[in-house]
């Protein structure tokens, strides 16, 4: 209640305080169509228009919350195949736009352990049944598309943080014997000690194999969407069993092999069967460091943090939509990112960064992506989602700290962060149909900002 009181006090007090000079820089991106370089500086010389009550934003930088670990998206096999169909020069141009400091500067990304739903088809690294000692373990398939894709990103941003998760264990570790779900025998992982010991070794082998390729896996989420039973690779792995597996098998195996890769539960979602009961399983665990979440309402995150105050939460997958890649869909991205960051997540990870011209998965369903590559014509299409994620990632970087922020009526999606050097960055979206003027209050100072209709605007404040 104390923090809330202080935050509300600023609404009253700052409006009447004397104005002082602040260094202001304003950037924006429109979302009508995707562009390779989508951001531009905003002319902020004329701010004489009347300011409505809903266009006032209040920032209290002395009240801080979680440190941001990064913003990014997901690597996948289909995207890697599409990328490598391009000439080397175009590959470099695209990857620079995604990962360089001059581009979007993506800093926190995801990859799959074996096949995801956007693998070309189902595969694992242990295809020989009952290979409990992992004698036939191999990541050879990833050397064709996935690892070259990853290596290009790391060559541009060596500080990139990468997390990984399986969509399914090897088929022989499941009751059905198959990686894909919807099987009459059941889509659950076996629960015998021998299988769980083998699966722990599987994760160790994966981290070690990628390290030999120069790709560091920072953390692993034990199971993607642990309640899923689908026509693509999936596995039901209840939270209670997942925590037991981490405590008794996975964490000890990581320690024995001197791995510093962190173990997280999840990825959980609260859109279907999963709910707060998944999070409560984490209260008494020593094997996991936190939880990865996706498709979860902000209020559930807030409730989870209330139940487990020190719970580490990071976001794992953005809304995938339907492959239409519309401007209207892109206009929801900042609101989606703000929902997670403002409720305690240290990250936001978009789903498919790159897809081919079909937008389809290996199981023939379509989803959005930042970029589509036409493999026959060798052309690159940047989508409106790319514009949104570009500006969000460029201005919210690892080490930034979320600060208290408030928009009257919550009319406009917004995020406020503070950089290590004290610079304040405020991202907001003018939800109105017309251009407008916004007023930002920071402590005893305020600035007026021109904001284009429906665009995402970034205000950089220094010399505070």
N, C-alpha and C positions, 0 to 999 in steps of 0.2 A: 504493500500500500504506500510505503514511503516514496518509492521511485515514481509511482503513478501520480502522487501528489505533486512532486517536484516537476514532472513533465507537464501537468496541467497548469501549474503556476506560471510557466513560461508563456503560455497562451495569453495570459492577462498582462504580464509584466513587460514583455519585450516590445509590444506594440507601441508603448509610450516612451521607450528609451531613445536617447539621442543616436542619430545615425553617425557611423564612422566608416572611413574608407576601408574597403575590402577588395583584394584582387579577385576578379571574377573571370572565369573562362566558361563558355557555353558551347556544348556540342549537341548534335541531334542526328537521328536517322529516321527517315520515312519508311513506311512498311508496305507501300503499294506494290513494289516489285523488288526482287533481289538484285543487288549490285555488288561487284567484287570489292569496291571500296565505298561502303555505304554511309560513312559518317561525314559530317561537314560542320564548320563553325557557324554559329547563329549570330546574326546581326542584333546586338543588344542595345543599340543606341537610343531607340525610341520606346520607352516603357510608360508612356503617358496614359494608356488606356485604363479605364476603371477596373479595379481588382475586386472580383466577387469573393464572398466569404469562403467558398469552397476551394479557392485558388491560393490559400495561404498554407504554407508548410513550415513546421516548427522543428528545429534540430537542437538537441541538447548533447553536445559532443563529450561532455564530462561524464555522462552516463553511458557506459560501454557494456557490451555483451560478448558474444563469441568471436573468436578470430576466424576469418575466412580462410579456407584451405584452397579454394579455387573454383573456377567455372570451366566447363568443357562439354564433351559429348562422347559418343561410343564408337569404337572401332568395331568392324565386323568383316566377315569373310567376303560377303557380296560387295561391300564398299571397297575392300582391298583389291578385288578382281577388277572393279570398274576403274579405280585409280591407276592401276598398272597397265590398263589398256591405252592410256594417254602417252604421248611422247614425253620424254624426260623433262623437257623444258616446261611443259604444261603441268606436269606433276609437281614440280618445284614451285611454280607460281601459286597453285592451289594450296599446297601445304604451308607455304609462307603466309598466305592470307589467313589460314586457320591458327597457326602456332607461333608466328614471329611477333616480336614486340611491336613492329610496325603494323602488323595485322591485328587479328582478334586476340592474340596472345593466350589461347586456350592453355590452361594450367592444371586441370584435374579431369582425367578421362577414364573411360571404362573399356574393358575387353572381356571376351567370353573365354571360359575354360572349356575347350572343345566347342561343339556347335551350339550357337544360339538359334533363335528362330530366324535370324538373318545370316545363318550359315547357308552354304549352297545346298547341303544335305546333312543328315545326322552323322556325326562322328565323335569319337572320344580318343584319348591317348592310350587307352588300354583295351584293345579290341580282341585280345585272346582270353576266352572265358577262364575264370578261376585262376587268374594270374595274381595270386595274393601277394607275391613278393615283388611285383611290378618288373619282372625280368624283361618283358616285351614292351614296356612303356616307351612311347615315342611321340614327339611333337613334330615329326617330319612334315606332316601335311601343312602345318602353319607356316612353314618356310616358303610356301608358294605365294600366298597372298597376305596373310595376317601379319607375319613378322616384318616383311618389307614395308608395309603400311606403318606399323609401329616405329620401326627404325628411322623412317623419314621424319616422323614427328619428333622423336628424341634428338635427332641431329639438329633440328631447328630450335627446340626448347629442351635442353638437357635437364632442366629442373622440373619437367613434367611429372606430375604424380599420377600413377596408374593403379587402378584397382580392377580386380577380376572376380568373376563368379561363374559357376557352372549352371547351365539350364537343366542338366541331368547328369548323374553319375554314368559311368559305363553301363551298358545295358545289363550285363551279367551280375551287377551289384543290386539289381532291382527285382522285385517279385515277378514282374512281367518278362524279364529278360530283354527288354527293348528300351531304347532311349526315348522314343516318342510315346506320348500318353494315349489315353482312351483305349486301354487294353483290358480285356476281361479278367486277366490275372491280377490286375491292380497296378497302379503307377507309383508305388511307394518304394523307398530304399529299404533293403533288408536291414534287420536290426541285430544280427548276430555279431559277436566280437570279432570274428575272423574277417568279415566284410568291412567293418568299421576300421579295423587296423589297416586293411589294404587301402581303404579310401584316404586315410590320413597319409599314407605313403604316397598315394597318387598326387595329393596336393604338394607334398614336399618335392617330388620329382618335377612337377610343373614349375614351381618357383626356381628350382635349380637349373632346369633346361632353359628357361627364359633368361636367367642371369648369364648363362654361357653365351647367349646371343646378344648380350649387352642391353637387355630390357629388364629393368628392375620393377618387380611387382610390389607395390607399397603395402597393399592390404588385400584380403580376400573376404568376400561375403560367401558364406557356406552354400547357400542355395538361392537362386533367383526365384522369386515368387513361390514361396514354399507351399502354397495351397493350390498350385496350378496343376490341372490334368487336361492336357491339350493335344492337338494333332501334331504338334511339333515337339522337340525335346523339352521335357518338363519332369518334375518329380515332386511328390508330396513328401514333405519333410517337416513334421510338426515342430514348433518352437522348442517344446520341452525336450524332444529327442535331439534336436540340433544343439542345444546347450550341453546336453550330456555328451554328445559326440565331441564337441569342442573341449570340454573339461577333461575327459578321460582318454581321448585318442589324439585329436588333432594338435592341441596345444603342447602336450608332452613330446609328440613327434617333431614338431617345429623346434622345440627347445633342444632336443637331442641332436638335431642337425644344425644348430646354431643359426637358425633363420630369424631375421628381424622383421619379416613380413607380419603385419598385424592381422588378427582374426576378428571379423565382425559377424554378428548374426544377421539374418536376412538374406536376400532383400525381402522385407515385409511390405505388404500393401494392405490398405484398409478398404479397398473398393469391393471386395467380395467377402470371403469368410474370415479373413484375418482382422483382428481388432486389438484393443488394448491388452487382452490376455497374452498376446505374443510378447509384448514389451515386459509384462510382469515376470516372465520367465528369466529375465536378465538381472533380477535383483541379487541373486546369490551365486553369480557365476564368476569364476576367475579365468576361464578359458577364452572369453571374448572381451574386446575392448569397447564395444558399442554396437550400434545397429545401423544398417542401411535401409532406407525407406523410399518408396515410390507410390504414386497414386494414392496419397494419403492427405486428408484434410488437415489444415493447419491446426484446428482445435484439438485433433487427436495427438499431434506432436506436442502441443502445449500441455495436454493432460498427461502424456507419457513423462514429460520432464517434471511434472508435479509429483508423479508417483515415484520417479527415480531421479532426484535432482541432479546428480552428476552423470546422467546418461549422455554418452557421446552419440550424436545423430548426424549422419550425412546422407544427402540425397543421391539417388542412384539412376533414375530414369525419368525423362520428361514425357509429357503426353505425346503419343505417337500419331494420333489422328488417322487419316484415311488415304494419304498419298496425294491429296489434291493441292497441298502446299499453297493455300490461299492467303491473301493479305489479312482477311478476317481472322484466320487462325493465328497468324503471327501477332496480331494485336492483343492476344491473350497471354503472350509469353512473359512479359514483365510481371504481370499479375501472378502468374504461376511461380516464377522465380521468387518474387517477394513473399509469397505464401510460405515457402520453405525457409528462406533466409531469415525472415522476420519472426519465425517461430523456433529458431535455434539451430537449424541445419548449418553445417560449416561449408557446404558445397551445393552446387546444382550441376547435374549432368544431363544434357540433352541426350536423346536417343541417337538415331543414325545420323552421323555427320555426313556420310557420302552413300548414295545409292546409285544404281544404274538408271537407264531411261525408263524402265518398266515400273519403278518404285516398288517392286514386288519382293516378297521373301521367298525362300526356298520352298515354302508351303503355299505359295500363290495367293498371298494377301498383301495389300498395299499399305504403306505407311509414309509419313512425311520424312523429309531429310533436309539438312541445310543446303546440300548440293546434289544435283543429279548430273551424271556423266553419260552422254550418249556414246556408247562404245564403238558404234559403226562410224559415226561422223567425227568422233574425237572432240566433241564440244562440251563445255562446262556451263551448266545452268545454276546460277545462284538463286535461291528461293527467299521469300520474305522472312521466313524464320531465321535465315542466316543473318539478315540485317539486325534482327532483335538480339540474337545471341552474340553477335560481333560486338555491339556497343556495350552490352552487359559485361562480357568478359574483359573487354579492353579496359574498362574503368573499375571493375571489382577484381582485385588481384590478391594472391596469397599474401597474408600478413596484414591486410586491412581488417579493421575491427568494426563490427556493427555498432552504431550509436543509436540512442533514443531518437525516434522521429515520429511525427504526427501530422496528418493531413485532416483537416476538419471534415467530418462526415465520411472519411475514408473514400472520398470520391475518385481520387486518382491513385493508381498503384505507385508505390514508391519504396526506395531503399536508401538508407543513409549509412555511409561508412567513413572511417577515419584511417588515413594511411599512417605508416610509422613516422613520417616526417611532420605529421599534424595536419596535413591537407584534408579538407572535408570534401567528399564527393556525394552528391545527391542525384539519384536517378529517379525520374518520374515520367509518367505518361499523361499527356493532356487528353482525357477521355472525351472532351467536348468536340462538337462538329466544327467549331470555329477556332482560329488562332486566338490566343489569349495572353494575358500578362499574369504571372505568378509572383508572389512575394515570399521569400525565404527568410525566416528569422533564425539567427544563430546567436545564442546568448543575447547580448545587448545590441547586436548589429542586425541589419536586414538589407536585402538586395532584391531588386525587381528583375524579372527574367521574362523574355519573350519565349513563348512555347507554341510551336506549331500544332495544329489540330491532329490528334491521333498519333503523333510522333512520340518517340522516346527521347527525352531530353536529359542531358547530364550537365550538372552545374559543379564546377570545381572552384572551391573557395580556399584561398590562402591568405596569409598575412592577417589572421584573425586575432 
